[in-house]
Amino acid sequence: MGEISIEQQHLDRLLADSASTYGAPYQRAFAQLAEAQRGRPVAEILPLLRRAADEALLGFTDADLREQAQAISTGEPYFLRVTVA
């Protein structure tokens, strides 16, 4: 399970919110990648996740992104613990 700390005013970078004006919520990008990339090798998924995290201005570690890529590859659920600062 991954963990990220995020400031409250930046939650819209992480969570899909139809009221948000921010253009790249990570939750939406992750869901799309999970659907499109399931079963693909981790090495192919990892750069796509990195790009999505960078576009959303989120500071996921390489280990977090690797865990997420592994979950997408295997189709296993991925749980992220979010700490709001």
Secondary structure, DSSP 8 states (H G I E B T S, - for coil): -EEEEE-GGGHHHHS--TT---S--HHHHHHHHHHHHTTS-HHHHHHHHHHHHHHTT----HHHHHHHHHHHHHT----EEEEE-
